[in-house]
Amino acid sequence: MTDDTSRVPKLRFPGFAGAWEQRKLQEVLRERNNQQPQSMEYPLVSFTVENGVTPKTDRYEREQLVVGDKSSKKYKVTVLNDIVYNPANLKFGAISRNKYGNAVFSPIYITFLVNNDVTTPEFIEMFVTRNDFIKRALKYQQGTVYERQSVSPTDLLAMNVYLPGKSEQEKIGSFFQQIDDTIALHQRKLSHLRQLKKGLLQKMFPKSGEDRPEVRFPGFVDAWEQRKLGEVAEFSKGQGYTKSDLRESGTPIILYGRLYTKYQPIIRDVDTYADEIPGAVFSKGGEVILPSSGETAEDIAIASSVDKSGFLLGGGLNIVLPHKEIESAFLAIEISFGTPHAELAKRAQGKSVVHLYNEDLKAVEISYPKIEEQKRISKMFDNLDNLITLHQRKLSHLQQQKKALLQQMFV
C-alpha cells in the first residue's frame, strides 16, 4: 500500500495540499486509430526524438517524386495536443506532445488523445516525458533483440499514475510552458549565432582561386598573399604520453583527443595534467596544433592555436609555429574552416585510422592578409565563440533547472 507522503511532491505551489490521486493512464489517454490519406488539411509528417511531430524533409519530398503518387495511401491521424510516442524508440525519449497540428504519419507511431476532463495536454506532456516515467515504462519492453524491443500502447496505458487536481495541473503546466518557451528562445539565439558564424566564415575568407574575401573590415582592400604553409612556418611533433602518465594535478597537458571532444579555436586553459617525461615538449605560446591521426579525414583537418606557454604538448599532435607575418589564431581558423581544410582532408592517408603528417601540412596553400587584418578577423571570431559559449551555458543551466524541477514537482 502506498502511503500518502509518497504521493505528495517535494515542491509545490502555495495553496495546494493533499496527496495526488492514483489513476490508470488509460483514464487520461485514449489511443487514436483513425487513418486517412494525406491532404492539405492533414499533411504527411515525421516524428523524431529531437523535434517531435515535424514536417517531412526536402529529401523525403524528392523521394516521393521518384517513387510515385502516394495520394491514395492511408496514414494514421494525429491532431494538436495529442501525446505521441514511438514504441521502439521510447528508450531514446521518443515521446512528446503534438505541437504541430492536424497531420498524418506512419502507423508505426502511437498517438493518444487527451481526456481533458481529467488532465491538461501541457501537464500530461511534462508527466510522460520525465525520465522517471520513461524508466518505469521501459520495464514493459518486449522483444528478444534490444534494438527491436518496444513498449506496447496496451502496457503503457495500464500503468498507474498519480495526478493532482485540474487547477494544480494547469498551474504546473503553465509554469513549465514558460520554462520551455525560455529554453526555445535561447536555442533560437544559439542557432542564430552559429549560423552567423558559419556565414561569416564563408564570406571572410577568399574562395578557391580568388585573392580577396567577399566581406572585409573597413579600410582593408589589398589582395591576400598566397603561399605554401611550409614557406611561412616551422614544424615539429609533440611527445607521446600514456594514460599511466596522467595525473589529477601537475603540469597541464594538451592531448590530441581534446581537439575532437572539446574543440576550441584558441586553447587558453586545460583540465588534464601529467608529470613531465624525458623529451617533453612545452608550448611557448603561438603554436598551432593539429591531430596527426583520427577516424576520418574531416576529424584531423582541424586546428587550434595555443595561447599560453608552459603546456605539455602530447603525442599525436602536429605542431606548426607560424612566422611573424602569420597570426596563430588566424591560421587555426583558416585551416579549420577555410580552403586549406578540404585540401588537408584530401591528403589524409589510411583506412580505419587516417594520418596527417607535417609534410602534408607544408604542401598546403594558405591565403592571408596583412597581420592587422588577421588580428581583426581572429578577434571577431573569438568574441563570437565566447558569445556562443555563454548562450550554450545559459541553455544548459535552464535545461538542468527544468530537470531538477521535474523531479521535485511530480510524484
Residue pairs with C-beta under 8 A, 6 or more apart in sequence:
2 22
4 19
5 19
6 411
7 19
7 20
7 22
7 162
7 411
8 18
8 19
8 20
8 411
9 20
9 408
9 409
9 410
9 411
10 408
10 409
11 405
11 408
11 409
12 168
12 409
13 168
13 171
13 172
13 175
16 164
16 165
16 167
16 168
16 171
19 162
20 162
20 163
20 164
20 411
21 162
21 163
21 164
21 165
22 160
22 161
22 162
23 118
23 160
23 161
23 162
23 163
24 157
24 158
24 159
24 160
24 161
25 156
25 157
25 158
25 159
25 160
25 161
26 157
26 158
27 115
27 118
28 114
28 115
28 118
28 119
28 124
28 161
28 163
29 83
29 112
29 113
29 114
29 115
29 124
29 157
30 112
30 113
30 115
31 110
31 111
31 112
31 153
31 157
32 76
32 77
32 78
32 79
32 82
32 111
32 112
32 113
33 76
34 76
34 77
35 74
35 75
35 76
35 77
35 104
35 107
36 42
36 74
36 75
36 77
36 104
37 71
37 72
37 73
37 74
37 75
37 104
38 44
38 70
38 71
38 73
38 75
38 104
41 102
42 77
42 102
42 103
42 104
43 55
43 56
43 103
43 104
44 56
44 75
44 103
44 104
44 105
45 53
45 54
45 55
45 56
45 78
45 100
45 103
45 104
45 105
46 53
46 54
46 55
46 56
46 57
46 60
46 105
47 53
47 54
47 84
47 86
47 94
47 105
47 106
47 109
48 54
48 94
49 89
49 92
49 93
49 94
52 84
52 96
52 97
52 98
52 99
52 100
53 78
53 84
53 96
53 98
53 99
53 100
53 103
53 105
54 100
55 100
64 70
75 104
75 105
75 106
75 107
76 104
76 105
76 106
76 107
76 109
76 111
77 102
77 103
77 104
77 111
78 84
78 98
78 102
78 103
78 104
78 105
78 109
78 111
79 98
79 101
79 102
79 103
79 113
80 98
80 99
80 100
80 101
80 102
81 97
81 98
81 99
81 114
81 121
82 97
82 98
82 111
82 112
82 113
82 114
83 95
83 96
83 97
83 98
83 111
83 112
83 114
83 121
83 124
83 125
83 128
84 95
84 96
84 97
84 98
84 109
84 110
84 111
84 112
85 94
85 95
85 96
85 109
85 110
85 128
85 156
86 94
86 95
86 108
86 109
86 110
87 108
87 110
87 150
87 151
87 152
87 153
88 108
88 148
88 149
88 150
90 134
90 137
90 138
90 150
90 151
91 134
91 138
91 141
91 149
93 129
93 134
95 128
95 129
95 134
96 125
96 129
97 121
97 122
97 124
97 125
98 111
110 153
110 156
112 153
114 120
114 121
114 124
118 163
118 166
119 163
119 166
119 169
120 166
120 169
120 170
120 173
121 173
122 170
122 173
122 174
122 176
122 177
123 163
123 169
123 170
123 172
123 173
125 173
126 172
126 173
126 176
126 406
126 410
127 133
127 161
127 163
127 410
128 134
130 406
130 407
130 410
131 403
132 407
132 410
133 161
136 159
137 151
137 155
137 156
137 159
138 151
140 151
140 152
140 155
140 156
140 159
141 149
141 150
141 151
142 149
142 150
142 151
142 152
142 155
143 149
143 150
162 411
163 169
164 172
172 409
176 402
176 405
176 406
179 398
179 401
179 402
179 405
180 402
182 398
183 395
183 398
183 399
183 402
186 391
186 394
186 395
186 398
187 395
189 391
190 388
190 391
190 392
190 395
193 384
193 387
193 388
193 391
194 388
196 384
197 381
197 384
197 385
197 388
200 215
200 380
200 381
200 384
201 333
201 337
201 338
201 381
203 213
203 214
203 215
204 213
204 214
204 215
204 216
204 377
205 213
205 334
205 337
205 338
205 339
205 367
206 212
206 213
206 224
206 339
206 367
207 214
207 339
208 339
211 223
211 224
211 226
211 367
212 223
212 224
213 224
216 373
217 373
217 376
217 377
220 369
220 370
220 372
220 373
220 376
222 369
222 370
224 367
224 368
224 369
225 367
225 368
225 369
226 365
226 366
226 367
227 365
227 366
227 368
228 362
228 363
228 364
228 365
228 366
229 320
229 340
229 361
229 362
229 363
229 364
229 365
229 366
230 361
230 362
230 363
232 322
232 323
232 325
232 326
232 366
233 288
233 320
233 321
233 322
233 323
233 326
233 331
234 320
234 321
234 323
235 318
235 319
235 320
235 321
235 358
235 361
235 362
236 281
236 319
236 321
236 358
237 281
237 292
237 315
237 317
237 318
237 319
237 358
238 254
238 256
238 281
238 289
238 313
238 314
238 315
238 316
238 317
238 319
239 277
239 279
239 280
239 281
239 312
239 313
239 314
239 315
240 314
240 315
240 316
241 253
241 255
241 274
241 277
241 312
241 314
241 315
245 274
245 275
245 277
246 253
246 272
246 273
246 274
247 273
247 274
247 275
248 273
249 273
250 273
250 274
250 275
251 273
251 274
251 275
251 276
251 310
251 312
252 269
252 270
252 272
252 273
252 310
252 311
252 312
253 270
253 272
253 273
253 274
253 311
253 312
253 313
253 314
254 267
254 270
254 272
254 283
254 289
254 306
254 311
254 312
254 313
254 314
254 317
255 272
255 314
255 316
256 291
256 292
256 293
256 314
256 315
256 316
256 317
258 267
258 270
258 272
259 289
259 290
259 291
259 302
259 303
259 304
260 291
260 294
260 299
263 302
263 304
264 304
264 385
265 304
265 305
265 329
265 332
265 333
265 336
265 381
265 382
265 385
266 304
266 305
266 307
266 329
266 332
266 382
266 385
267 289
267 304
267 305
267 306
267 307
267 311
268 307
268 308
270 311
274 312
274 314
276 312
280 312
281 312
281 313
281 319
282 309
282 310
282 311
282 312
282 313
283 306
283 308
283 309
283 310
283 311
283 312
283 313
284 309
284 321
285 306
285 307
285 308
285 309
286 305
286 306
286 321
286 322
286 328
287 305
287 306
287 313
287 319
287 320
287 321
287 328
288 303
288 304
288 305
288 306
288 319
288 320
288 321
288 322
288 328
288 331
288 332
288 335
289 303
289 304
289 305
289 306
289 313
289 317
289 318
289 319
289 320
290 300
290 301
290 302
290 303
290 317
290 318
290 320
290 335
290 344
290 356
290 361
291 299
291 300
291 302
291 316
291 317
291 318
291 356
292 300
292 316
292 317
292 318
292 355
292 356
292 357
293 300
293 316
293 350
293 353
293 354
293 355
293 356
294 300
294 353
294 354
295 352
295 353
295 354
296 354
297 344
297 345
297 346
297 348
297 354
298 345
299 354
300 344
300 348
300 354
300 355
300 356
301 335
301 336
301 340
301 341
301 342
301 344
301 345
301 348
301 356
302 335
302 336
302 341
303 320
303 331
303 332
303 335
303 336
304 332
305 328
305 329
305 331
305 332
306 313
306 328
307 329
313 319
318 356
318 357
318 358
318 361
320 331
320 358
320 361
322 328
322 331
324 371
325 368
325 371
326 366
326 368
326 371
326 374
327 371
327 374
327 375
327 378
329 378
329 382
330 368
330 374
330 375
330 377
330 378
331 366
331 368
333 377
333 378
333 381
334 340
334 366
334 367
334 368
335 341
335 344
335 364
335 366
338 366
338 367
339 365
339 367
340 364
340 365
340 366
343 364
343 365
344 356
344 360
344 361
344 364
347 356
347 360
347 363
347 364
348 354
348 355
348 356
348 360
349 355
349 356
368 374
369 377
